Structures are given as structure tokens and as C-alpha cells.
Amino acid sequence: MNAFGLFLASIFSLLNLTQLAAVHEALFSFEDVNEATVLFAGDMMFDRSVRTAGERNGEDFLLSCVSGALADADLTVANLEGPITDNPSRSVGSAIGSPDNFIFTFPRSTAPLLKKHHIDLVSLGNNHILNFGYSGVRTTQEALQDAGVGYFGDPIGDTVTLRTVNGILFAFIAYNEFAPGGWRAAASSTALQIREAKFAGFVPIVFPHWGVEYEPLASEYQRTLAHQFVDAGAVAVIGAHPHVVQDHETYNGAPIYYSLGNFVFDQYFTEAVRNGIFVKITFNTTGATKVEEIPIVLNRDRTVCPAMVDKVI
């Protein structure tokens, strides 16, 4: 980090949200750039056969095919579906459907792999982040910090991450249906975080982990919560967890994608679990101005590649 960056960091650490917004406005009001692109990706799981494929072929093998697409945005965000720890894998070699088959831990090398392939920020608000307890969350935080990858939604601090991109200050907020306190408390906390960020002049984006696995249509519960989040001030709601792409809509100008489907995962039993999407959204200081869908395909060799055609909405 250069001297100016260190200066900003020292200031930001002393300020609350409202004060920080005022400093941001003073520092960046001179800039001509007023749009930023954020690419959102779905569930990433680096254990089981994905882990063994990375060990056999080199971890770059997993993401190289899609790395260019991930780089083609000002910021890239995805869901990290489990902790980074030094524990041996319990899921590698386990029987399909057995309890150990759903206990994930990713190697330390996962964090620099994400950074190398242009994934800037990950959500930890999901149903696998506590697979190795709170100690696993802490080692995940440490590994990500060491690699320069940001995170939000961890169950220890319920973090909201603030990122300035092209002069626009974003607040990335997680909603985790599986949070230890229950989904109602998590929803109330998320709505409060949105309102606080909006009041302070930030652009709030919500990344929920929710819904029914393998169901292509969002539930009424998801729709109700998404609308509540937008009513509270969110400019986009981009979801994960069901392992398939779900439907999407625009509500009061805010794009809502209920599930992006799988990104890095070893599920191939239907076309729906093998085909996910990236969503690239262009934002200005008031909300979304353009939405692009980028279809992706999960290959049986554990690589991920863009599909043939991008779709601009």
C-alpha cells in the first residue's frame, strides 16, 4: 500500500459510517469516473474431488479457463462455501451422502489462488463456514487477509465490507439464512445494516445465502426478504446456496438474482447444477445502470469455463 493508501486507512479506522462518508465525498468528489462494474459469482467449494484435481493438476487448472472473465470487472465477488484451515480433509474419499461428505475445509493455498484469479471479495455468510468451528473462521480470515482478499458476513463479527471503486463507496452486506441466531434475527440485522449504510451515503449490496437446494424458482420467503432489503435501501440483491440458477427480477430499480448457481463445485448429476452464471452489474452512485449475465459451465475435470454467449439485460 502506498503512502496515500496508508493515510486513508489510518483515517477510516477512526471514523464511523457517517463520518467516513463525508471524508469519502471530500476525497473523491473531484473524480470524473462515476461508474463501476462488479461481477458476482456463486458457490465455490475447494474440497472433495475439486481438491484432489487441484493437487493432481495444479490449482491454477481449476480457474484458468474462467480467469479472464473474472478479471473483466472493477471488482469481483463470490461465495466461499467453507473455511480455510490446516486440518486434513474429511470429505476427500468419503462416501457420497455420508456426513463427512458435507464437511469442508480448503487448503491455505486457496486464498492466494483466489487473488491470482481476480476474486477480490468473498462472502463467508453460508452454511459451511462453521464446519470447523470458530477456529476455522479465524484461520479463514487470516489466510484471506494475508492474500489480500476481502471478506464479509463472517459469523464472528457479522462484518460489512466497504470498498471504494472508481470513486463509488460500496457496502457489501451478507444475509445468512443459516446464521447461528436464526434467519429472522439475521434478516433484521441485515435490514439494519442496509439502512445504516444507505443513511451514511453508501451504495448497499446484499449477498444472501438462502433458499431451497436444487429448486429453480425462488420461494415466497426469498421474494419477501429481497423486497424488504430493497425497501431498506439495497441497490442489488445477489443470492447463492441452491446450487442451481434461480429466477431473477427487477424490483424498484434493483436487480434481484435469487441464486447464481454453482461456480466451483463437483456436482454433475443434472444440467442445472453444471450450469451457473456470473452477473456483472454496472453501478453509479444511485444504483444499477446495466446488467450482464455470463453463463458458465462446470466441467467433469473440475475446471470452470464461460459458456458460448453473454446476455445483456
C-alpha positions as CSV (number, residue, x, y, z in Angstrom):
1,M,0.0,0.0,0.0
2,N,1.3,3.4,-0.9
3,A,1.6,6.4,1.5
4,F,-1.7,7.8,0.4
5,G,-3.4,4.5,1.0
6,L,-1.9,4.2,4.5
7,F,-3.1,7.7,5.2
8,L,-6.7,6.8,4.2
9,A,-6.6,3.6,6.2
10,S,-5.5,5.4,9.3
11,I,-8.3,7.9,8.9
12,F,-11.0,5.3,8.1
13,S,-10.2,3.2,11.1
14,L,-11.1,6.2,13.4
15,L,-14.4,7.1,11.8
16,N,-18.0,5.9,12.0
17,L,-20.0,5.3,8.8
18,T,-21.4,8.9,8.6
19,Q,-18.0,10.5,9.2
20,L,-16.4,8.1,6.7
21,A,-19.0,9.0,4.0
22,A,-18.2,12.7,4.5
23,V,-14.4,12.1,4.1
24,H,-15.1,9.9,1.0
25,E,-17.1,12.7,-0.6
26,A,-14.4,15.3,0.1
27,L,-11.6,13.0,-1.2
28,F,-13.3,11.7,-4.3
29,S,-15.7,14.4,-5.5
30,F,-13.1,15.6,-7.9
31,E,-13.1,12.4,-9.9
32,D,-14.8,12.2,-13.3
33,V,-15.4,8.4,-13.1
34,N,-18.8,7.7,-11.7
35,E,-19.5,4.2,-12.7
36,A,-18.1,0.9,-11.5
37,T,-18.6,-2.7,-12.6
38,V,-19.0,-5.5,-10.1
39,L,-19.0,-9.2,-11.1
40,F,-20.9,-11.6,-8.8
41,A,-20.2,-15.4,-8.8
42,G,-21.8,-18.2,-6.9
43,D,-20.7,-21.1,-4.7
44,M,-17.0,-22.1,-4.5
45,M,-16.0,-25.3,-2.9
46,F,-12.4,-26.4,-2.9
47,D,-12.6,-29.8,-1.1
48,R,-13.6,-33.3,-2.1
49,S,-12.7,-34.1,-5.7
50,V,-12.1,-30.5,-6.5
51,R,-9.3,-30.6,-4.0
52,T,-7.8,-33.7,-5.5
53,A,-8.0,-32.3,-9.0
54,G,-6.1,-29.3,-7.9
55,E,-3.4,-31.4,-6.2
56,R,-3.1,-33.5,-9.3
57,N,-3.0,-30.8,-11.9
58,G,-2.0,-27.7,-10.0
59,E,-4.7,-25.4,-8.5
60,D,-4.5,-22.9,-11.4
61,F,-6.0,-25.7,-13.5
62,L,-9.3,-25.1,-11.7
63,L,-9.8,-21.4,-12.6
64,S,-7.6,-20.7,-15.6
65,C,-10.3,-21.1,-18.1
66,V,-12.6,-18.5,-16.4
67,S,-9.8,-16.2,-15.2
68,G,-10.3,-13.7,-18.0
69,A,-14.0,-13.3,-17.3
70,L,-13.3,-12.8,-13.6
71,A,-10.8,-10.0,-14.5
72,D,-13.2,-8.2,-16.7
73,A,-14.7,-6.1,-13.9
74,D,-13.6,-3.5,-11.5
75,L,-14.4,-5.8,-8.5
76,T,-15.3,-9.5,-8.4
77,V,-17.3,-11.1,-5.5
78,A,-18.1,-14.7,-4.8
79,N,-19.3,-17.1,-2.1
80,L,-16.6,-19.1,-0.3
81,E,-18.5,-22.2,0.7
82,G,-16.4,-23.3,3.6
83,P,-13.4,-22.5,5.8
84,I,-9.7,-22.4,5.0
85,T,-7.8,-24.4,7.7
86,D,-4.8,-26.6,8.2
87,N,-7.0,-29.5,9.1
88,P,-6.9,-32.6,6.9
89,S,-9.9,-33.0,4.7
90,R,-12.7,-35.2,6.0
91,S,-14.6,-35.2,2.7
92,V,-11.9,-36.4,0.3
93,G,-12.6,-40.1,-0.3
94,S,-15.8,-40.1,1.8
95,A,-18.9,-41.9,0.7
96,I,-21.3,-39.8,-1.3
97,G,-24.2,-38.7,1.1
98,S,-22.3,-39.6,4.2
99,P,-21.9,-36.9,7.0
100,D,-18.2,-36.4,6.2
101,N,-19.0,-35.8,2.5
102,F,-20.5,-32.4,3.6
103,I,-17.8,-31.2,5.9
104,F,-15.5,-28.9,4.0
105,T,-12.1,-27.4,4.6
106,F,-9.9,-25.7,2.0
107,P,-6.1,-25.6,1.9
108,R,-4.2,-22.4,2.8
109,S,-3.3,-22.1,-0.9
110,T,-7.0,-21.3,-1.7
111,A,-6.7,-17.7,-0.7
112,P,-3.7,-16.8,-3.0
113,L,-5.4,-18.8,-5.7
114,L,-8.5,-16.6,-5.5
115,K,-6.4,-13.4,-5.5
116,K,-4.4,-14.6,-8.5
117,H,-7.6,-15.2,-10.5
118,H,-9.1,-11.8,-9.7
119,I,-11.5,-12.7,-7.0
120,D,-11.4,-9.6,-4.7
121,L,-14.0,-10.2,-2.1
122,V,-15.8,-13.3,-0.7
123,S,-18.8,-13.9,1.4
124,L,-18.4,-16.1,4.5
125,G,-22.1,-16.0,5.4
126,N,-23.1,-19.5,4.5
127,N,-24.0,-22.9,6.0
128,H,-20.4,-24.4,5.7
129,I,-18.2,-21.7,7.1
130,L,-18.5,-23.2,10.6
131,N,-17.7,-26.7,9.5
132,F,-14.5,-26.5,11.6
133,G,-15.9,-24.1,14.3
134,Y,-14.9,-20.6,15.1
135,S,-11.3,-21.5,14.9
136,G,-11.9,-22.4,11.3
137,V,-13.4,-19.0,10.7
138,R,-10.4,-17.3,12.2
139,T,-7.9,-19.2,10.1
140,T,-10.0,-18.3,7.1
141,Q,-9.9,-14.6,8.0
142,E,-6.1,-14.8,8.5
143,A,-5.5,-16.6,5.1
144,L,-7.7,-14.2,3.2
145,Q,-6.1,-11.1,4.8
146,D,-2.6,-12.5,4.1
147,A,-3.5,-12.9,0.4
148,G,-5.2,-9.5,0.1
149,V,-8.7,-10.9,-0.4
150,G,-11.5,-9.1,1.4
151,Y,-14.4,-10.8,3.2
152,F,-17.8,-10.0,4.7
153,G,-20.6,-11.8,6.6
154,D,-18.4,-13.9,8.9
155,P,-20.3,-15.3,11.9
156,I,-17.8,-13.8,14.4
157,G,-18.1,-10.1,13.5
158,D,-21.0,-10.1,11.1
159,T,-18.8,-7.9,9.0
160,V,-19.9,-5.3,6.4
161,T,-17.1,-4.6,4.0
162,L,-16.7,-1.2,2.5
163,R,-14.9,-0.8,-0.9
164,T,-14.3,2.3,-2.9
165,V,-14.4,1.6,-6.6
166,N,-13.9,4.3,-9.2
167,G,-15.0,6.9,-6.6
168,I,-18.1,5.0,-5.6
169,L,-18.2,3.7,-2.0
170,F,-20.0,0.3,-1.7
171,A,-21.2,-1.5,1.3
172,F,-21.2,-5.3,0.9
173,I,-23.7,-6.9,3.3
174,A,-24.3,-10.6,3.8
175,Y,-27.6,-12.3,4.8
176,N,-27.2,-15.9,6.0
177,E,-30.3,-17.9,6.5
178,F,-28.2,-20.4,8.4
179,A,-26.7,-17.9,10.9
180,P,-26.4,-19.2,14.5
181,G,-29.1,-16.8,15.7
182,G,-31.7,-17.9,13.2
183,W,-32.9,-16.5,9.9
184,R,-35.3,-13.9,11.5
185,A,-32.6,-12.3,13.6
186,A,-30.2,-12.4,10.6
187,A,-32.8,-10.7,8.4
188,S,-33.4,-7.9,11.0
189,S,-29.7,-7.4,11.3
190,T,-29.2,-7.3,7.5
191,A,-32.0,-4.7,7.1
192,L,-30.5,-2.5,9.9
193,Q,-27.1,-2.7,8.2
194,I,-28.6,-1.7,4.9
195,R,-30.4,1.3,6.4
196,E,-27.2,2.4,8.3
197,A,-25.1,2.2,5.1
198,K,-27.7,4.0,3.0
199,F,-28.1,6.8,5.6
200,A,-24.3,7.3,5.6
201,G,-24.2,7.7,1.8
202,F,-23.0,4.3,0.8
203,V,-24.3,2.0,-2.1
204,P,-25.5,-1.1,-0.2
205,I,-25.4,-4.5,-2.0
206,V,-26.8,-7.6,-0.3
207,F,-25.4,-11.1,-0.9
208,P,-27.8,-13.6,0.6
209,H,-27.3,-17.3,1.3
210,W,-30.8,-18.8,1.3
211,G,-33.4,-20.8,-0.4
212,V,-34.2,-24.5,-1.3
213,E,-31.4,-26.5,-2.8
214,Y,-31.9,-27.6,-6.5
215,E,-35.2,-25.6,-6.8
216,P,-35.2,-23.4,-9.9
217,L,-37.8,-21.0,-8.6
218,A,-37.3,-18.7,-5.6
219,S,-39.6,-19.2,-2.6
220,E,-42.1,-16.6,-1.4
221,Y,-39.8,-16.3,1.7
222,Q,-36.9,-15.3,-0.6
223,R,-39.0,-12.8,-2.6
224,T,-40.4,-11.2,0.6
225,L,-37.0,-10.7,2.1
226,A,-35.4,-9.5,-1.1
227,H,-38.1,-6.8,-1.4
228,Q,-37.6,-5.9,2.2
229,F,-33.9,-5.5,1.6
230,V,-34.5,-3.2,-1.4
231,D,-37.1,-1.2,0.5
232,A,-34.4,-0.7,3.2
233,G,-32.1,0.7,0.6
234,A,-30.2,-2.1,-1.2
235,V,-29.5,-1.4,-4.8
236,A,-28.9,-5.1,-5.7
237,V,-29.6,-8.5,-4.1
238,I,-27.5,-11.3,-5.4
239,G,-28.1,-14.8,-3.9
240,A,-26.4,-18.1,-3.5
241,H,-26.9,-21.6,-1.9
242,P,-29.5,-23.5,-4.0
243,H,-26.7,-24.9,-6.4
244,V,-28.8,-24.1,-9.4
245,V,-29.6,-20.8,-11.2
246,Q,-32.9,-19.4,-9.9
247,D,-35.2,-16.8,-11.5
248,H,-34.5,-13.1,-11.3
249,E,-36.4,-9.8,-11.3
250,T,-36.1,-6.1,-11.0
251,Y,-37.8,-4.5,-8.0
252,N,-37.9,-0.7,-7.6
253,G,-34.9,-0.5,-10.0
254,A,-32.8,-3.0,-8.1
255,P,-31.7,-6.3,-9.8
256,I,-32.5,-9.3,-7.7
257,Y,-30.9,-12.7,-8.6
258,Y,-32.1,-15.3,-6.2
259,S,-29.3,-17.8,-7.0
260,L,-26.3,-17.7,-9.3
261,G,-25.9,-21.5,-9.0
262,N,-22.6,-23.3,-8.7
263,F,-19.2,-21.7,-9.6
264,V,-16.5,-24.2,-8.3
265,F,-18.2,-27.4,-7.3
266,D,-18.1,-31.2,-8.0
267,Q,-21.8,-31.6,-8.8
268,Y,-22.7,-33.0,-12.2
269,F,-25.9,-35.1,-11.8
270,T,-28.1,-32.6,-13.7
271,E,-27.5,-29.9,-16.3
272,A,-28.9,-27.4,-13.8
273,V,-26.1,-28.0,-11.2
274,R,-23.5,-28.0,-14.0
275,N,-24.6,-24.6,-15.4
276,G,-24.2,-21.4,-13.4
277,I,-24.0,-17.7,-14.2
278,F,-21.9,-14.7,-13.4
279,V,-23.8,-11.5,-13.2
280,K,-21.8,-8.3,-14.0
281,I,-23.6,-5.1,-12.9
282,T,-22.6,-1.5,-13.7
283,F,-23.4,0.9,-10.8
284,N,-23.4,4.6,-10.4
285,T,-23.8,6.3,-7.1
286,T,-27.6,5.8,-7.1
287,G,-27.9,2.2,-8.3
288,A,-27.6,-0.3,-11.2
289,T,-27.4,1.0,-14.7
290,K,-26.6,-2.2,-16.7
291,V,-26.8,-5.9,-16.0
292,E,-25.0,-8.6,-17.9
293,E,-25.4,-12.4,-17.5
294,I,-22.3,-14.6,-18.3
295,P,-23.2,-18.3,-18.4
296,I,-20.6,-20.7,-17.1
297,V,-20.2,-24.5,-17.3
298,L,-18.7,-26.8,-14.7
299,N,-16.7,-29.5,-16.5
300,R,-16.2,-33.0,-15.2
301,D,-12.5,-32.5,-15.0
302,R,-13.3,-29.9,-12.3
303,T,-12.5,-26.8,-14.4
304,V,-15.0,-24.0,-15.0
305,C,-15.3,-22.2,-18.3
306,P,-17.5,-19.5,-19.8
307,A,-20.3,-20.8,-22.0
308,M,-20.8,-19.5,-25.5
309,V,-22.9,-16.4,-25.3
310,D,-23.1,-13.4,-22.9
311,K,-26.5,-11.9,-22.3
312,V,-27.0,-8.2,-21.8
313,I,-30.2,-7.2,-20.0
